[in-house]
Amino acid sequence: MNNPIRLYMSMSLDGYIAGPDDRPGQELGRDGGRLFNWLDDRESDGPSGQVFREAMATGAVISGRRTFELAGRWQGDHHDGVPIFVLTHQVDAGDLPPGHARFVTDPEECARQARAAAGNRPVMVHGAGAAQALLRCGQVDEMEIHLVPVLLGDGRRLFDHLGSDHIELDLVRRLAGRDVTHLRYRVRRPEEDA
């Protein structure tokens, strides 16, 4: 698939991407940092290093507004100067995002702009809200879930507000890292099941 929009998300076995009480100063919530221990191996030649390098080779980023703000707006540069498209419900007059970031209010338009900006490279998606909005309008092609063997018990779930339609997925890759399993799923289109 050329230029896929791919969700990259670390998640606990019980579906949380952040612990409870995620806020500025505690961006991953209580105990949510546990979901990112696998990044200690990001410089390795192993599976976690491979997945990290793939993520950093993406040509654009789509982020939810909440993620963007909690991340300190990435000071306008997520990685290597790639464009950042921030999916938001509204844009306040005079609120200009820094660096390579821009606000977009429509998920389909956000996906179109990100694909165009990424060239022939994949587009990275960050944030539960952005992921859900893009999934609802059929714009996510793949999901790279970094499944961490922990039950957080509470916090922010990745797939809480998708609606009642189910979404079929095909597992296309499984890589076992140290204390994480990297799972890549292809999102099936409804016409494929017809």
N, C-alpha and C positions, 0 to 999 in steps of 0.2 A: 504494500500500500504506500503510495507516494504521499508525503506530507500529512500524516495522520495527526489528529488532535488526540493527545494521550494524557490521561489523568495520571499523575504520579502522587501516591499518597501512602504514608505509613499508617498502619491501622492495627489496633489490638484485635485479638481473636473475637472479642465481643462487639466489635464494630466501631470503636471510638478512635478518633483522630487527635483528640486532646483530652486531657483530664478535666475534672470539674474546675470551675472558676477561672477559665482562661480570660486574660485581660492584659493590658499593658503592664509590663514588669513581670508577668507570669503568663507569657504568650502561649505556652503549651498546657496550661492548667496544672493542677497539682498532680505530680507523678507522670505527666505527659511526656516529659523528656525521655522517659524509658523507651518510647517508640522510635527514637532516633539513635539508639546505641549502635545500630548497625553502621552508621556513618563513620564510626571509628575505623572501619575497614575500607573506606572510600578510596584510599590510595593504593590498595592491594591489587594484585592480579586476579583475585578471586571474584566470585559472583557479585558481591556488593560493590567492588571497584568497577566492574563492568557496567552495572546498572547506573552507578553514579556518573560515569563518563558518558553514557548514553543520554542521561538527563541533561548534562551540561552541554551536549552537542545540539540541543534543540535550538530552533531558529526564532522562536517567539514564545512569550508566556501569556497565558490568560489566568488572571487571578480574581477571586472574589474581593469585594471591597473590604470586608472585615479582615481577611487574611492580609491584604495589602497594608492596612492600617496597623495591625498587630505586628507586622514585620518592619515597622518604621518606614514604610513605603520603599524599602530596600534602597533608600537614598537614590532612587531613580535608576538603579542598575541591578537587575537580578543576577545576570551572568553575561559576561562578554559583550555588553552593550546591546543585547537583543531587545526588540520592542516589547513593552509590557502593556497588555490590554486589561484594564481593570473593569470588570463587569459590576455595575452599580445600578441601583434603582433610580438615583437622581444625581445630578451634578450641580453643586452649589456655585452660583456666580462668583468668580474670582478664585475658586479653588483649582489651582493648576498643579497637577502632579509633577514631581521632579523628573529630570533626566529623560529617559526613554519611555516613560509611562504616559498613558492617556486613558481617559474614562470613556466607556461605551455603555449605553443603557439597554441595548437590544442584544440578546444572546446570539441570534443568527448573524447579525451584522458583526458582532464581536468575533465570531468564528471566521467569517469571511475575511475580515481585516487581518486577523492573526495568520490565517493560511497564506494570504498574499504576502505578508511581511516575512514569513518564515522561508520563503523560496521553496526549495525542495526538501527542507529539513522538517522534522516533526515539530508540533506545537505542544508545549508543556502546559498542563492545567494544574492550578493550586487552589485549594479551598473547597469546602463542602458546598457552600452556596453556589459557587460558579459551576462545580461539577454537576450538581442537581439541575440547574437551569439548562446547561448544555445537553445533559442526558434527556431532559424532557422534550427538547426540540430536535433531538436526533443528531446532535453535532459532535458527540464523543465517539471516536472510532475505536480506541483501545484504552484499557485501564491497566496500569502497572501498580499493583498493590503490594506494598512491603508489609507482609503479615508477620506480626511480632507475637511470640507465644506468651502473652500476658492477658489477663482479664482486668481491665481498669475499673469496671463496675459502674462508672458514671463519667459524664463529660459531654463532649460534642461528638455526635455520631455522623458518619459520612453520608449515609443514605436515608436520613429521616423523612425528607419531604419530596419524594419522587412522584407521588400520586398512586393511583390504583392500578395502572397498567404495568404488567411485568415486562422485564427486559431480559432477553436471552443473551447469554455470553458463551463464548468458546474459549477454553483455556488453550493458549498457543505457546506458552513457555512457563517453565517452573525451574527456578534456580535456588538451591539451598545454600544460604550463607550462614555465617556464624550467628546464631540466635535470631534468624529472620529467614523467611521464605519469600522470594520475589516471584510474584504471580502476574503474568501478563494475559489479559483477556481481550479478545476481539468482541466488540459489541455487534450482535446480529441485527440486521435491518429487518423490519417487519415483512418486507417483500421476500426475504430469503425463506421465511417460514410458511409462505402462502402456497 
